[in-house]
Amino acid sequence: AVVLIPLAALLVAVPAAAEVLPSDIALLEDPDGEITAYGSAPNDYLARISCAMRKQGYADRYNAIFVYSAVPFGPLAGTQQGWPVLMRTKGIGRDRGWNMSPQFCTQTGVLRQAVKMGPITMTGLGLPDNPDDRYTGLLMYALSGIELVAHEFGHQWLASIRFDKGDGAGPHCYVRAWEGSSEPQPGDVYCDGMTENGYNQHWSYYFNSRSVMYGSMIDDLGNGKFNFYYKNPKFSQLDQYLMGLRRPGEVDPMFLVDTGDNSGSAAMPSTMMMNGVEVEGTRVDFTIADVIRAEGERIPASEPCHWKGITVLVWNEDYKYTPAML
């Protein structure tokens, strides 16, 4: 059995401007470990938590759930991950028909995104005590705690697009990171010389993304030389368009650097604190119109500007929550 306890009696008042109520944070007891056992399968883990919330009477009014755990996971099972529950958006390169609502014990269409943030062990390794401090679960990782939350939340919409410059070359995929296999398989579809399903849902290291979804910040030095760095990323203009928070006319032109080898575009290098790296290549400019040419218009054109989220902390008698965790 699992028990959810609202923190109304445990939390001090928060400023009204934050629009967060004590009831928006829940303690979920997992006495038998029946939920934590699924930590290596984020879809099952998050779905079980969502269903436990329904059984304990939590209203189906949250658009997103964010789950932390006082209970440790096994090796590699504590990795953070954003898991779309329901996708309704067309024109962003994602499967609009994706729907795992039944598995998450909801049929209202309200719950859209579930985020697994992993252990909150307060040992100085992993999630920081201060959300604005750097995440230390990976060596030299560039995102702060709150930027990592934003990253996993952003996977509801980001980053799966192509762009088409209308020059007859067709859609390009190398705006995204590539981590596929170089071994060709029957039925493979190729994009920019690489298998299309090998491109993942992060921005390429060679894209001037300025985004929490990885990529880089790139200064054009001229003569085919570029300065790469990565510092204080946010949701970019492109991200905000794909999230339904900007109109096409509010997205500035973009560019990436083509080095001739997309296999080096994996997301991870850009997440490291590597500032001042000089790269040689060819500048490729594109616009939001090129994205729309490849993916179609965004439908609906905009999203509600606020989503309601709930934070859940999983614990048991062997690994109790502490005031510092709360």
C-alpha positions in Angstrom: 0.0 0.0 0.0 1.1 3.6 -0.5 0.1 6.6 1.4 0.0 10.2 0.2 0.2 13.0 2.7 -0.3 16.6 1.7 2.2 19.0 3.3 -0.4 21.6 4.4 0.5 21.1 8.0 4.3 20.8 7.4 5.1 23.8 5.2 5.3 27.4 6.0 3.3 29.8 4.0 4.7 30.7 0.6 4.3 34.0 -1.2 1.0 34.3 -3.1 2.9 35.3 -6.3 4.4 31.9 -6.5 1.0 30.3 -7.1 2.1 27.2 -5.2 -0.1 25.8 -2.4 1.0 23.3 0.3 -1.4 20.9 -1.2 0.6 21.0 -4.4 3.3 19.0 -2.7 2.7 15.4 -1.6 4.5 12.7 0.4 4.1 9.3 -1.0 5.0 6.3 1.3 6.3 3.3 -0.6 6.5 0.8 2.4 7.0 -2.3 0.3 9.2 -0.8 -2.4 6.7 -1.8 -5.0 7.1 1.5 -6.8 10.8 2.1 -6.3 11.5 -1.3 -7.8 10.5 0.1 -11.1 13.0 3.0 -11.0 14.9 1.8 -14.0 11.7 2.0 -16.1 10.6 5.6 -15.8 7.3 5.1 -17.6 6.2 2.3 -15.2 7.6 4.1 -12.1 5.9 7.4 -12.9 2.6 5.7 -14.0 2.5 3.8 -10.6 2.9 7.1 -8.8 0.2 8.7 -10.8 -2.2 5.8 -10.1 -1.3 5.9 -6.4 -2.3 9.6 -6.3 -5.7 8.8 -7.8 -6.3 6.0 -5.2 -5.5 8.5 -2.4 -8.0 11.0 -3.7 -5.8 13.5 -5.4 -7.9 15.3 -8.0 -7.0 14.8 -11.6 -6.2 18.5 -12.1 -2.5 18.6 -12.5 -0.9 19.0 -16.0 2.5 17.7 -14.8 3.9 15.7 -11.9 7.5 16.0 -10.6 8.7 13.1 -8.6 11.7 13.0 -6.2 12.7 10.2 -3.9 14.2 9.9 -0.4 14.6 6.2 -1.3 17.8 5.4 -3.2 17.7 3.6 -6.5 19.9 0.9 -7.9 22.8 1.6 -10.3 21.8 3.9 -13.2 18.1 3.8 -12.1 18.2 7.2 -10.6 18.7 9.0 -13.9 16.4 12.0 -14.4 13.9 11.7 -17.2 10.9 13.5 -18.6 8.1 11.2 -19.8 5.2 12.5 -22.0 1.9 11.1 -20.9 -0.3 12.8 -23.6 0.8 14.7 -26.7 -1.8 17.0 -28.4 0.5 19.2 -30.5 1.0 19.0 -34.2 3.9 20.7 -36.1 6.6 20.1 -33.5 8.1 16.8 -34.9 6.4 14.7 -32.2 3.7 12.0 -32.3 0.5 13.8 -31.7 -1.3 10.5 -31.1 0.9 9.5 -28.2 -1.4 8.7 -25.3 -0.4 6.8 -22.1 -3.3 8.2 -20.1 -4.8 4.8 -19.2 -1.5 3.6 -17.8 -1.4 6.7 -15.7 -4.9 6.1 -14.4 -6.3 9.3 -16.0 -8.7 9.8 -18.9 -9.4 13.5 -18.6 -6.6 14.7 -20.8 -5.3 17.0 -18.1 -2.1 15.2 -17.2 0.4 15.8 -20.0 3.9 15.3 -18.6 5.6 13.3 -15.9 9.1 14.0 -14.6 11.3 11.7 -12.7 14.0 13.7 -10.8 15.5 10.7 -8.9 17.0 10.6 -5.4 17.1 13.7 -3.3 19.7 12.4 -0.8 21.2 15.6 0.3 24.8 14.2 0.3 26.2 16.9 -2.0 26.3 14.6 -5.0 23.4 14.9 -7.4 20.6 17.4 -6.9 21.8 20.5 -5.1 20.3 21.8 -1.9 19.8 25.2 -3.7 18.0 24.6 -7.0 20.1 27.4 -8.6 23.3 25.6 -7.9 24.9 23.1 -10.3 23.7 19.5 -10.6 26.7 17.3 -9.5 25.4 13.9 -10.5 27.6 14.0 -13.6 31.1 15.2 -13.8 31.3 18.8 -15.1 27.6 18.9 -15.9 26.5 22.4 -16.9 22.9 22.6 -15.8 21.7 23.8 -12.4 19.1 21.8 -10.5 16.2 24.0 -11.7 17.5 24.0 -15.3 17.5 20.2 -15.1 13.9 20.2 -14.0 13.1 22.5 -17.0 15.0 20.2 -19.3 13.0 17.1 -18.4 9.7 19.1 -18.4 10.6 20.4 -21.9 10.6 16.9 -23.4 6.8 17.3 -23.7 7.6 19.5 -26.8 11.3 19.4 -27.4 13.5 18.7 -29.4 12.4 16.7 -32.4 12.1 19.1 -35.4 13.7 19.2 -38.8 14.0 22.2 -41.1 13.7 22.6 -44.9 15.2 25.6 -46.6 13.1 25.1 -49.7 16.1 24.7 -51.9 15.2 21.2 -53.1 17.6 19.5 -50.6 14.6 18.4 -48.4 14.4 18.3 -44.7 17.5 18.5 -42.5 17.8 16.7 -39.1 21.2 17.8 -37.9 19.8 20.5 -35.7 19.4 17.6 -33.3 22.0 15.5 -31.6 22.8 12.2 -33.2 23.7 9.1 -31.2 22.6 6.2 -33.4 24.5 3.2 -34.7 26.6 3.5 -37.8 25.6 0.0 -38.8 22.9 0.3 -41.5 19.7 -1.7 -40.9 17.0 -2.8 -43.3 14.4 0.0 -43.8 16.6 2.8 -42.4 15.6 6.3 -43.5 18.5 8.7 -43.9 18.6 12.4 -43.1 21.8 14.4 -43.7 23.7 11.2 -44.3 22.7 9.6 -41.0 19.9 7.3 -40.0 16.9 9.5 -39.0 16.0 7.4 -36.0 19.5 7.9 -34.7 18.8 11.6 -34.0 17.7 12.1 -30.4 15.5 14.6 -28.7 18.2 17.1 -27.7 19.7 19.9 -29.7 23.0 19.3 -31.5 26.2 20.5 -30.0 26.7 22.4 -33.3 23.4 24.3 -33.0 23.4 27.8 -31.6 20.5 26.7 -29.4 21.1 28.7 -26.2 18.7 26.2 -24.6 18.3 24.0 -21.5 17.8 21.2 -24.1 21.6 21.3 -24.7 23.3 22.5 -27.9 25.7 25.5 -27.5 26.1 29.2 -27.5 28.1 30.0 -30.6 29.9 33.2 -31.7 30.8 33.6 -35.4 34.4 34.6 -35.5 34.5 34.9 -39.3 36.5 32.9 -41.9 34.7 29.7 -41.0 35.7 29.8 -37.3 33.3 29.7 -34.4 33.6 30.0 -30.6 31.5 27.5 -28.7 30.5 27.8 -25.0 27.5 26.9 -22.8 26.4 29.1 -19.9 23.1 30.0 -18.2 20.8 28.4 -20.7 17.1 29.1 -20.8 14.1 28.0 -23.0 15.2 29.6 -26.3 12.9 31.5 -28.7 12.6 28.3 -30.8 11.8 26.3 -27.6 9.1 28.8 -26.7 7.6 28.6 -30.2 7.5 24.8 -30.0 6.0 25.1 -26.5 3.3 27.4 -27.8 4.5 30.5 -26.1 5.7 32.5 -29.1 4.2 33.1 -32.6 6.4 32.4 -35.6 7.1 36.1 -36.1 8.6 36.3 -32.6 11.5 33.8 -33.4 14.7 35.3 -34.7 16.8 33.6 -37.5 19.0 30.8 -36.3 22.1 29.0 -37.4 24.2 25.9 -36.8 27.7 24.9 -37.8 28.2 22.1 -40.3 31.5 20.4 -39.7 30.8 17.6 -42.2 30.5 14.9 -39.5 27.1 14.7 -37.7 28.3 11.8 -35.6 30.1 14.3 -33.4 26.9 16.2 -32.6 25.9 14.2 -29.5 24.3 16.2 -26.8 26.7 15.5 -24.0 29.7 17.6 -25.0 27.6 20.8 -24.8 26.5 20.0 -21.3 30.1 20.1 -20.0 31.6 23.3 -18.8 33.7 23.8 -21.9 34.0 27.4 -22.7 36.0 29.0 -25.4 36.2 25.9 -27.7 37.1 27.0 -31.3 35.4 25.0 -34.1 35.9 25.2 -37.9 32.9 24.6 -40.2 30.3 26.1 -42.5 27.6 28.3 -41.1 24.1 27.1 -42.0 21.3 29.7 -41.4 17.7 28.8 -41.2 14.4 30.4 -40.0 11.3 29.4 -38.2 9.6 29.4 -41.7 12.0 26.6 -42.6 10.9 24.6 -39.6 7.3 25.1 -40.5 8.0 24.1 -44.1 9.4 20.7 -42.7 6.9 20.1 -39.9 3.8 22.1 -40.7 2.2 24.8 -38.7 1.9 24.4 -34.9 -1.6 23.2 -34.0 -2.8 24.6 -31.7 -1.0 27.8 -32.3 -0.5 28.5 -28.6 -0.7 26.8 -25.2 -2.2 28.1 -22.0 0.6 30.2 -20.4 0.4 28.3 -17.0 0.4 24.6 -16.3 -0.5 23.3 -12.9 2.1 20.9 -11.4 2.4 18.8 -8.3 5.6 17.7 -6.6 5.8 14.2 -5.0 8.4 13.0 -2.6 8.7 9.2 -2.2 9.8 7.8 1.1 9.6 4.7 3.4 10.5 3.8 7.0 14.1 2.9 6.0 14.6 6.2 4.1 12.5 8.8 5.7 12.2 12.4 4.5 13.9 15.1 6.5 13.0 18.8 7.0 15.9 19.7 4.7 14.4 17.6 1.9 11.0 19.3 2.4 
